[in-house]
Amino acid sequence: MAQALYASLHPQAESAAGLPEQLHRARVQLMRGLSDEAADSSRVLREMAAGALRRWGLVRALQALMSARKTLVEPLPEAITLGDCLIRLSLSWMIEQPQKAAMVVDQAVECAKRITPKSASYTNALLRRFAREREALIQTAQQQQEATWNVPAWWLAAMQEAYPHAWQRALEAANKPAPLSLRVNRRKITPQALRALMAEQGFEAAAFENPPESILNPEASPLLHTADALYLPASTDPKRLAGFAQGFFSVQDLGAQQAAWLLDLHDGMRVLDACAAPGGKSGHILELADCDLEAWDGSARRLERVAENLKRLQLAAKLACVDILGAAKLPAPPESFDRILLDAPCSASGIIGRHPEIRWRRQPQELALHQAQQRAMLGRLWPLLKPGGALLFVTCSLFPQEGRDLIADFVEQCREAEQLPLAGFSALLPSNHESLRHDGFYYASLRKRRN
């Protein structure tokens, strides 16, 4: 577990995979026995690791405070060790499960003896002190904003500048565990019928609902398309649900489900999904309209996932491995498509609820690199759009550099581009409302003016 945390936080490590893949690779299950009632140990491990990363600002401040360092925390990126990961994982679990503090300490010391023997006494002393002085230590540590909001200082400053009246709500929602969100395949089954089918298995799926404040204030909270969406607890394994193999549903965040709706699709259109992997949006496009879809991706391996997902849904598209920014000519002539979906690479700052390690791996200078890449992609794809057609630009980012600023600059420089109003979707901030939980996204619809 500590090794998985260590690797997920180090892009320079042997594997730069994210936390889910690191946990999949992990072979040693540390701290065994903390949850006797849990039948699924892998789920418990995921929850422990994700919880530690959601509290990383707090637990690193607590470690620094109890280590009597000159400052509570060192600037990121810090020189983190495997022993640090073990301590912070233990502190997080002691916060999550205070009634099991003694067990956590004992297990952590045993783990330290195996993986970092010289640190066992330090680990023991630090964790026992936390058990004794928990509330006072947390109160002191949270004098640091990173410990309160659990994002790096530069991240917090960027959110405060971009959303002066909503940054707190956005960060609070983004730091909550995301539910398992499903998109019902309307070509095969209704949401009501799928809920009944799952209920027979003992799974209670719930329907998303726009809260009243969205209706009263659509500019701040848009009315989301929820008719085909359901959700279950985050710990649910979707492959165990009725209808998965038959293609009755796909796993897709509610915020991401808005993309296909915002494309304004009609039967007979030619549509390009330019960065298609893993295929969630491609599948949704084909569920909503009988269109001629081309799905491109720069990775042949990731394109295989698109093919697998479409096959399960019993849908078909023309797949092509295309490097949009490569030197090769794009495999489509100018003015080929009525709609283009560009789900552009970005910091992924809007999906830290599902991938809590992201915030600790990103660096502020990456935003400019992403923006340059996105601008280049827009420039190459724009000629492929028919006059009167629309390109939907999407990122799972909340930073203006990877959305609002980029689009404003593109529209200013491209006279034939007209940005269509998408009130409340630019940006769509994360929500943790009881009936409307979703990640954060940026959407912009650009129409090509007719001559």
N, C-alpha and C positions, 0 to 999 in steps of 0.2 A: 504494500500500500504506500509506504513512504517512498519507495523507488518510483512508483507510478506518479506520485505527486511531483517528485524531483524532475522526472523526465518531461512531464507535461508543462513545467514552468521554464524549461531550458531549450530554446530554439537551437542552441549550439550543441545540444546533447546528441548522442548517437542516433536517436530517433526524435524527430520534432513533432510526433503525432500528438493530437489533443488528448485530453483526459479520458474520454471513452475508450479510445484505442489502447492507451497505456494500461487501463484497468483490465482490458481484455487480455493483454499480454502478460499481466502480472501473474506470477506463479505462486508467490508466497502470500498467504492470507494472514496478515499481522493482526494482532489484537483479537484473536478468535475467542468467541464466547461472550462478547459484549451484549448480544441480543439473542437470548436463548429462545425467544418466541418467534424469531424470524426464520421462516423455512427457506427462504431464498438468500443465501449468503452473499451472492454477487450483488444483489440489490442493496444489501446493507453496506457493502464496501463502497458502492457507487455513492450512496447517500452520505457516508462518512467523508469521502474525498471531496465531493461537491460542497458539503457543508463547510469543510476547512477552507476551501478556496473562496467561498462566499464571505467568510469571516477573516480572510487572509490579512487584511489591514489591521484588524483587531488583534489577532493572535500573534502577529509579528511584533506589534507594539507591546503586547504583554510580555513576550519573551525578552525584548530589549529592556523593558522596565525592570523585570526581575533579575536581569543579568547585570544591572547597575552600569549600563553603558552611558556615555556622555549624552547621547541623544536617544530618544525613544526608538527611532527607526533610521536606517541608512537609506540614502537615495536609491531608487530603482534604476537599473537592475542591480540587485545585491548579490553578494557572493554566498549563496545559499548552499547548505550542506544537507546530506541525507539525514543527519541527526536533527537539523533544524526542522525538516519536514516531519519527522516523527514527533517532535515536541509540539509543533503547531497542530498537527492532526489530533494529538492527545488533548491539547487545550480546547480545541473546537468541540471534541466529543464530550468533554467535561462540562462545557457550556450547554451543549445539546441535551445531555443526560446527566444532570448533577447528582442524581441518586446513585449513579454507578461510578462516581469519582474514584473511590478506592480501587475498584477493579481496573479502571483505566490506568491508574498509576502503576499498579503491579504489572500489568501486561506491557506497558510502555517500557518499564525498566528491563523486563525480560527481553524485549525486542532490542533495546539499546545494547544489551550485553552481546547480542548476536551480530548486529550490523555495525555498531560503533562502540566497542567495549569501553574505550576510555571515557566516553561521555555518560556512562550509566549512572554514576553518582550525581553528576550535574543534572541529568534528566529527573532523577528521583527527587532531589532537593527543590528544583524549580516547580515541578508539578505538585508536590506536597504543599509548598507555599501557596500556590494558587488555590488549592482546595481550602486552605485556612483563611485566605484573605480575598476571596473571589470578588465580592462586590466592590470593595475599595480599589482593588487593582483595575477592574474594568472601568470604574468611574475615572480614575486617573488616566488610563490609556486613551479613553475616548475624548480627552482634551485635544487629541490630534484628529484632524478631519479625516485623514485616511483610515483611522481606526473606527470612526463613526460611520462613514459612508462606504468603506471597503472598496474603494477604487483608488488608483494612483493620483497624486496631487494634480498632475497635468490634465488627467481625465476629468476630475472634478471641476477644475477651472474652466475647461472647455464647455462642459455642460451648463455651468452657471452663466457663462457668457451667451451661449446659444439660446437657453431657455430660462431667462431670469425669473419667470413666474411659475415655471413648471418643473425645474430641475429636480427638486426634492421628490415630487411625485414620481417622476420618471425613474430616478435611481432606486427609490423604494420598490417600485414594481419590477424593475430589471433584476433586482437582487433576490427576488422570490423564486422558489422552484416552479418551473413551468409545468402545466398539466400535459397529459398525453392528448393531443388534439387530432381529431380525425376529420377527413373530408369524405363524405359519403358519395359514392359513385352513382349519380342520379340515373345513369343509363341501366343500372342493374337493380337498384333497390331504393326505397324511400328511407329517410332518417327514422321515421316512426317504426317501420318494419325492422330495421337494423337494431334499434334499441330493444325491441321486443325479443329479437333473436339473441342478443347479448344477455338480456335479463334471464333467459332460460338457462344460461351458463352460470349465472350468479354475478354477472358484471353489470353494474348500474351506470350506464352512460347518461350524461346530461346534455341538454341543448344549450348553446350559447344564446344570450339575449342581450340586446342593446339596453343599457340602463336608462332610466328616465332623463338623466341629465344630458345624454347624447341627443335625445329628441329636442330638448329645450335649448341646447346650445350646440348646434351642429358644426359651427365654425371651429370650436375647440375640440369636440369629440364627434368624429364623423359617424354616420350610420353605417356600420359594417354589414357586409353580406354574411349572414349566419344561417341561412335556410338549410344548407347542406353540411353543417358542421356540428360535431359532437365532441365531448371531452370526458376523460376518465382520470383517475389518480395517476400521477407521474410514474408510479412504480409498476403500472400495468404493462405486461408484455403483449404488444399488439399481435404477435404471431400466434398467441393462444386464443385470440378472440374469434368468435364465429364470423365467417365470411372473409377472413384475410386471404386465404388461398384462392378463393373464388373471385377476388377483385372487387368485393363489395365496398371497400373503403381504402383510403391511403392515409398515412400519417403525415400531417402537414399542419404547421402552426396556423392559427386563425388569421394572423396578420399577413402571412405569406399567401393565404387563400384569396386575398383581395386582388392579387395581380391579374388573374385570368378574368375576373369580373371587370376590372378597370380597363381592360383591353377593348371592351365594347365589341365583342365578336359577333359575327353573323355567318350563317351557312354559306359555303362557297368561297370564303376568303382564303387567300394564300398567306400563311403566317410563319414567321421565323422565331424560334426560341434560340437565341444566339449563344447563351451559356447555360445549356439545358440540364447538365447533371446536378442532382441525381434523377431528375425527371418528374418531380412533383408538379411543377407548373405545366410541363408538357402534357401530362395526363389530364390535368384540370381543363386545359384549353380544348382538348378533344372530347371531354365530357360535356362541355358547354355548347359546342358547335360542330357541325359537320364541315370541317375545313381541311385544306391541304397544308399539313404542318411539316416543316423542316426543323429538326432539332440538331444543333451543332454544339460541340464541346471540344476544347483543346486537348483533352486527355482521352485516349482510346480506352483506358481502363475504366474511367468514370463513365464513359459512354455506354459501356456494358451494363452499368446499373440502370441507365435510362431504358435500355432494351428490356432488361428484366422487369422493371416496373411496368412498362407499357404492356408487356406480354401478360403479366398477372391481371392487368385491367382489361385485357383483350381489346387493346387499342393499337393503332398503327400510325407511324410517322416515318418520314425519310430521315435517317440518321447519318451524320457525317462528322468525321474528326477534322475540325477546322481550327487553326490557330488564327484568330481574328487579327492579331498584331504581327503575324508572320509576313515574310516577303512574298509568299505565294499569292496568286490571284484568288479572290474569294469565289466559291463555286456557285455563284448566282449573278446574273446580269443586272445592271441598274434597273431600278423601278420594278422589282420583282414581287414585292410583298405589300399586302394591304395593312398588315400589322407586324411590328417587330417588338419582341420582348428582350430587353437587355438587362439581365440580372447581373450587375457588374461586380467584380471583386472589390472588397472594401475591408475595413477594420473589423467588421462584424460586431460593432459596439452595441447594436440593438438586441443581440441574442445571448447576452451574458447570463440570462436566467437559465438557459439550457447548457451553456458552455462557460462556466464561471472562470476557467483558467485564462480566457482570452484577455481579460483586462490586465492581467499581470505579465502577459507576454508581449503586448503591443508597446510600441514606442511612438512618441508624437511625430517624429520625422517621417513615419510611414504614411501619414495622411497625404502629404504632398505627392508621394510616389503613387499612391492609389489614384489620386485625382488625375495625374498625368496619364495613367493607364486608362482610366475611364474616358477621358477626353479623346484619346487616340481611338478607342473602340467606337465611340459615338461618330467620330469622323469617318471611319471606314464603313460603318453600317448605314449611315444616313443616305448615301446614294442608292441603296437597295430599296428604299421606301418609295412607294408610288405617290404621286401628287394626290393630296387629299387623304393619304394614309396617316397612321399614327404610330409613333414609337413610344413604348412605355419603358421608362428608365427606373430601375429598382435597385436599391441597396438595402442591406440589413444593418445600416449604420445610422447613428443619430448625429454625427458630426457634420456641420454645414459644408466643410471642404469636400466631403464625399457625396454631396447631394445639392443642397440649395445653391451654394456658391458656384459649383460646376455648371449647373443647368442655366443659371443666370448669365454666366459668361458665354455659354454655347449659344443661347438664344440671341444675345447681343451681337455675336459675330456671324451667325448664320441667319441671313435675312429671310430665308424661306421657312424657318422654324418658328412656330407659334406655340407657346405653352398654354395648354388648356387648364382651366381651374379644377383642382382636386382638393377642395376645402377639407382640412383636417388630416389629409394623407401626406402632406409635405411639411413636417414629418409626422408619421404615425407613431406617437410615443407609446412605450410599453404600458400595458394596463394589467393591474392585478385585481380589478373589480371582480366580485364573487361570480358573476355570470358572464364576464367578458374578458378573460385573461388571454393575453397575447404578447408576442415579442414586439420590438420596435423596428420600423422600416421607414424608408423614404421612397415616395412615389412621385414621378413627374411624367405627364403625358404631353408629348411633342407632336403636333400635327404639321405635315408638310403642306405649305400653301400651294394652291394651284396657280399656274402661270396666268 
